[in-house]
Amino acid sequence: MPTLLDLRGRTVLVTGANAGIGYWCVEELAARGARVLLGCRSAERAASAVASVRTQVPDADLAVAPLDLGSLQSIADAASALDERIDVVICNAGVKAATRSARTLDGLDLMMGTNFLGHFALLAQLDQVLAAEARVVSVGSLAHRFGAVDAERLSAPWRGSSLRQYARSKAALMAFAFELDRRWSESGRSSVCAHPGYAVDPLTPPRSGQVRVAPGIRRMASITRAWVQGKDDGAFPIVHAATAADVVSGDYWGPDGWLEFQGRPTRVTTTDAVRSPLLGGALWAAAEEITGVRFAT
Ligand SMILES: NC(=O)c1ccc[n+]([C@@H]2O[C@H](COP(=O)([O-])OP(=O)(O)OC[C@H]3O[C@@H](n4cnc5c(N)ncnc54)[C@H](OP(=O)(O)O)[C@@H]3O)[C@@H](O)[C@H]2O)c1
């Protein structure tokens, strides 16, 4: 892990904090002294993650924020319950595969609804508690490169594979993040993206309550370490984007290794599409229409 700032006095909300990369973000942020709010939909899985972090960081300052990004009501409830200043939001929660018929509680496409629209609605409603110099990190993906988003079909039945729709949802989240950067340009706030590379459970150190991997699978997986990485390492670019002093609004961070699958945090490039103000503006308007939630910005 690269050397990062002391984070005492700073509060970070991490969505999808109970598992995978989100969990590792919490562990690292807590170890640096941040107060971390775990945005999770399952109280049981959240409690398990808190207990696990405390085995590594006994004095971790943690609190659970009940949050289901697949429910606009839950998002509104979470936002109104959060009444402390938040310095950083990490939009990490994500559904990586689903069937065409899978829906959020509001009937939206599950991946688009959770990965993009849920985070849109959450951030819009956090405006009052975001610090004057707040930073938002949206967790993108290499997959955004093959996800062409149509703002008019955000929750329409999709064509192609589940992976293609996942890619669209990540491209939509990233295009929104860069639009937020443009809209916040006169404010002290910043909006950046980061991706974890290719981060897999068999290369991730074991933790209580996290995915269990048989020792034999771990041994076999270790030969892939030159190309891919564990979720602990996948959290590095995200934590870097969330906290490091060399990050500026509009940045995109990812691993510096082969194909950006693994490695140390560095600035990486996006497609032109996700940086298009035309797409960003259209997605913003569509998201407001679909969620019924508006930004004060
Ligand atoms: N792993 C990779 O190689 C990779 C590559 C590129 C991008 N990413 C992105 O990185 C992020 C984390 O990936 P991961 O591999 O760590 O995934 P993961 O292990 O499957 O964890 C996903 C997290 O998101 C949460 N989540 C899902 N739906 C939610 C909802 N409706 N409300 C609240 N939380 C919800 C899950 O909570 P539950 O436990 O309640 O389901 C879990 O905590 C995702 O955004 C993913 O797209 C991952």
The ligand as an SDF file (V2000), in Angstrom:
LIG
                    3D

 48 52  0  0  0  0  0  0  0  0999 V2000
  -13.5080   -7.2530   -8.8270 N   0  0  0  0  0  0  0  0  0  0  0  0
  -13.0970   -6.6750   -9.9570 C   0  0  0  0  0  0  0  0  0  0  0  0
  -12.1840   -7.1630  -10.6520 O   0  0  0  0  0  0  0  0  0  0  0  0
  -13.7240   -5.3910  -10.4020 C   0  0  0  0  0  0  0  0  0  0  0  0
  -13.2590   -4.8380  -11.6140 C   0  0  0  0  0  0  0  0  0  0  0  0
  -13.7760   -3.6160  -12.0230 C   0  0  0  0  0  0  0  0  0  0  0  0
  -14.7140   -2.9580  -11.2360 C   0  0  0  0  0  0  0  0  0  0  0  0
  -15.1520   -3.5330  -10.0840 N   0  0  0  0  0  0  0  0  0  0  0  0
  -16.1450   -2.8050   -9.3050 C   0  0  0  0  0  0  0  0  0  0  0  0
  -15.7320   -2.7500   -7.9510 O   0  0  0  0  0  0  0  0  0  0  0  0
  -16.8730   -2.7460   -7.1050 C   0  0  0  0  0  0  0  0  0  0  0  0
  -16.7350   -3.8330   -6.0570 C   0  0  0  0  0  0  0  0  0  0  0  0
  -16.5570   -5.0800   -6.7260 O   0  0  0  0  0  0  0  0  0  0  0  0
  -16.2540   -6.4090   -5.9070 P   0  0  0  0  0  0  0  0  0  0  0  0
  -15.5310   -7.3100   -6.8330 O   0  0  0  0  0  0  0  0  0  0  0  0
  -15.6880   -6.0860   -4.5930 O   0  0  0  0  0  0  0  0  0  0  0  0
  -17.7380   -6.9840   -5.7370 O   0  0  0  0  0  0  0  0  0  0  0  0
  -18.3730   -7.8910   -4.6140 P   0  0  0  0  0  0  0  0  0  0  0  0
  -17.3430   -8.6590   -3.8700 O   0  0  0  0  0  0  0  0  0  0  0  0
  -19.4810   -8.6400   -5.2950 O   0  0  0  0  0  0  0  0  0  0  0  0
  -19.0140   -6.8380   -3.6030 O   0  0  0  0  0  0  0  0  0  0  0  0
  -20.0650   -6.0320   -4.0420 C   0  0  0  0  0  0  0  0  0  0  0  0
  -20.5570   -5.1850   -2.8840 C   0  0  0  0  0  0  0  0  0  0  0  0
  -21.6560   -4.3790   -3.3730 O   0  0  0  0  0  0  0  0  0  0  0  0
  -22.7520   -4.5570   -2.4900 C   0  0  0  0  0  0  0  0  0  0  0  0
  -24.0490   -4.3520   -3.1210 N   0  0  0  0  0  0  0  0  0  0  0  0
  -24.5690   -4.9600   -4.2060 C   0  0  0  0  0  0  0  0  0  0  0  0
  -25.8400   -4.5370   -4.4070 N   0  0  0  0  0  0  0  0  0  0  0  0
  -26.1150   -3.6360   -3.4300 C   0  0  0  0  0  0  0  0  0  0  0  0
  -27.2430   -2.8720   -3.0870 C   0  0  0  0  0  0  0  0  0  0  0  0
  -28.3870   -2.9540   -3.7650 N   0  0  0  0  0  0  0  0  0  0  0  0
  -27.1750   -2.0440   -2.0300 N   0  0  0  0  0  0  0  0  0  0  0  0
  -26.0440   -1.9560   -1.2860 C   0  0  0  0  0  0  0  0  0  0  0  0
  -24.9260   -2.6800   -1.5500 N   0  0  0  0  0  0  0  0  0  0  0  0
  -24.9740   -3.5160   -2.6060 C   0  0  0  0  0  0  0  0  0  0  0  0
  -22.6160   -5.9910   -1.9920 C   0  0  0  0  0  0  0  0  0  0  0  0
  -23.3930   -6.1670   -0.8360 O   0  0  0  0  0  0  0  0  0  0  0  0
  -24.1040   -7.5890   -0.4840 P   0  0  0  0  0  0  0  0  0  0  0  0
  -23.0810   -8.3810    0.2590 O   0  0  0  0  0  0  0  0  0  0  0  0
  -25.2830   -7.1730    0.3410 O   0  0  0  0  0  0  0  0  0  0  0  0
  -24.4920   -8.2270   -1.7880 O   0  0  0  0  0  0  0  0  0  0  0  0
  -21.1160   -6.0240   -1.7270 C   0  0  0  0  0  0  0  0  0  0  0  0
  -20.8210   -5.4100   -0.4980 O   0  0  0  0  0  0  0  0  0  0  0  0
  -18.0920   -2.9050   -8.0030 C   0  0  0  0  0  0  0  0  0  0  0  0
  -18.6520   -1.6470   -8.2660 O   0  0  0  0  0  0  0  0  0  0  0  0
  -17.5040   -3.4790   -9.2860 C   0  0  0  0  0  0  0  0  0  0  0  0
  -18.2590   -3.1210  -10.4210 O   0  0  0  0  0  0  0  0  0  0  0  0
  -14.6810   -4.7420   -9.6510 C   0  0  0  0  0  0  0  0  0  0  0  0
  1  2  1  0
  2  3  2  0
  2  4  1  0
  4  5  1  0
  4 48  2  0
  5  6  2  0
  6  7  1  0
  7  8  2  0
  8  9  1  0
  8 48  1  0
  9 10  1  0
  9 46  1  0
 10 11  1  0
 11 12  1  0
 11 44  1  0
 12 13  1  0
 13 14  1  0
 14 15  2  0
 14 16  1  0
 14 17  1  0
 17 18  1  0
 18 19  2  0
 18 20  1  0
 18 21  1  0
 21 22  1  0
 22 23  1  0
 23 24  1  0
 23 42  1  0
 24 25  1  0
 25 26  1  0
 25 36  1  0
 26 27  1  0
 26 35  1  0
 27 28  2  0
 28 29  1  0
 29 30  1  0
 29 35  2  0
 30 31  1  0
 30 32  2  0
 32 33  1  0
 33 34  2  0
 34 35  1  0
 36 37  1  0
 36 42  1  0
 37 38  1  0
 38 39  2  0
 38 40  1  0
 38 41  1  0
 42 43  1  0
 44 45  1  0
 44 46  1  0
 46 47  1  0
M  CHG  2   8   1  16  -1
M  END
$$$$
